[in-house]
Amino acid sequence: MNLVRFSPCSRTAWHSHAAGQTLHVTDGVCLAQSRGGEVQVVQQGQTIYRPPGEWHWHGAAPDHFMSHLAMWETAGATDGSETTWGELVTDEEYGYPE
């Protein structure tokens, strides 16, 4: 588990987790998206889950700092192989729901 802090507009690259990932927003406003889905707004105190192998990204809304607890299982991996990283999220993909 990691506590991750984001500045406004910052976000991860596209990625997936072999055993899935749970995010719990502890402060601010999170934006998250699964490949092919809509950008989701996640408020402080809310929790979301991404199933194993689902490509997704998450980060801070443009007008908020954001912190979340990122939780995932490693299935015994100690070399970082539980996470597969992809391309950077473009500004068009990031968008911000009105």
C-alpha positions as CSV (number, residue, x, y, z in Angstrom):
1,M,0.0,0.0,0.0
2,N,1.2,3.5,-0.8
3,L,0.0,7.0,0.0
4,V,0.4,8.9,-3.2
5,R,0.1,12.7,-3.6
6,F,-0.7,14.5,-6.8
7,S,-0.5,18.1,-7.8
8,P,-3.4,19.6,-9.9
9,C,-3.5,18.0,-13.4
10,S,-0.9,15.4,-12.6
11,R,-1.7,11.8,-13.4
12,T,-0.2,8.4,-13.9
13,A,0.5,6.8,-17.2
14,W,-1.9,4.0,-18.5
15,H,-1.2,0.9,-16.5
16,S,-2.7,-2.4,-15.2
17,H,-2.1,-4.6,-12.2
18,A,-1.9,-8.4,-12.3
19,A,-4.1,-8.7,-9.2
20,G,-6.2,-5.5,-9.5
21,Q,-5.9,-2.3,-7.5
22,T,-8.0,-0.4,-4.9
23,L,-7.8,3.3,-4.5
24,H,-9.1,5.2,-1.5
25,V,-9.1,9.1,-1.9
26,T,-7.9,10.6,1.3
27,D,-7.9,14.3,0.2
28,G,-9.0,16.4,-2.8
29,V,-10.6,15.2,-6.0
30,C,-9.4,12.2,-8.1
31,L,-10.0,11.6,-11.8
32,A,-9.8,8.0,-13.0
33,Q,-10.5,6.2,-16.2
34,S,-10.5,2.7,-17.4
35,R,-9.6,2.1,-21.1
36,G,-12.6,2.8,-23.2
37,G,-14.6,4.3,-20.3
38,E,-15.6,7.8,-19.2
39,V,-13.5,9.9,-16.9
40,Q,-14.8,9.3,-13.4
41,V,-14.7,11.9,-10.6
42,V,-13.8,10.3,-7.2
43,Q,-14.3,12.5,-4.1
44,Q,-12.5,12.5,-0.8
45,G,-13.6,9.4,1.2
46,Q,-14.6,7.4,-1.8
47,T,-13.0,4.1,-2.9
48,I,-12.8,2.6,-6.4
49,Y,-11.5,-0.8,-7.6
50,R,-9.9,-1.8,-10.9
51,P,-10.0,-5.5,-11.6
52,P,-6.9,-7.5,-12.6
53,G,-5.5,-6.7,-16.1
54,E,-7.7,-3.6,-16.6
55,W,-5.8,-0.7,-18.2
56,H,-6.5,2.5,-16.3
57,W,-5.0,5.8,-15.1
58,H,-5.7,8.1,-12.1
59,G,-4.7,11.6,-11.0
60,A,-5.7,14.9,-9.6
61,A,-8.4,17.2,-11.0
62,P,-7.1,20.4,-12.5
63,D,-8.2,22.6,-9.6
64,H,-7.3,20.3,-6.7
65,F,-4.4,18.6,-5.0
66,M,-5.2,15.0,-4.4
67,S,-3.9,12.1,-2.2
68,H,-5.0,8.5,-2.3
69,L,-4.1,5.2,-0.8
70,A,-3.2,2.8,-3.6
71,M,-3.6,-0.9,-2.6
72,W,-2.7,-3.9,-4.7
73,E,-1.5,-7.4,-4.1
74,T,1.8,-8.6,-5.5
75,A,1.0,-12.3,-5.7
76,G,4.5,-12.8,-4.4
77,A,6.3,-10.6,-7.0
78,T,9.1,-8.6,-5.6
79,D,10.4,-7.2,-8.9
80,G,7.5,-4.8,-9.7
81,S,6.1,-7.1,-12.3
82,E,2.6,-6.8,-10.7
83,T,2.3,-3.5,-12.6
84,T,2.5,-3.1,-16.3
85,W,3.1,0.4,-17.5
86,G,1.9,1.8,-20.8
87,E,1.9,5.1,-22.7
88,L,1.4,8.5,-21.1
89,V,-2.2,9.9,-20.8
90,T,-2.7,12.6,-23.3
91,D,-4.3,16.0,-22.4
92,E,-7.3,14.9,-24.6
93,E,-7.7,11.7,-22.6
94,Y,-7.4,13.5,-19.3
95,G,-10.1,16.0,-20.1
96,Y,-12.2,17.1,-17.2
97,P,-15.9,16.3,-16.9
98,E,-18.0,19.5,-16.9
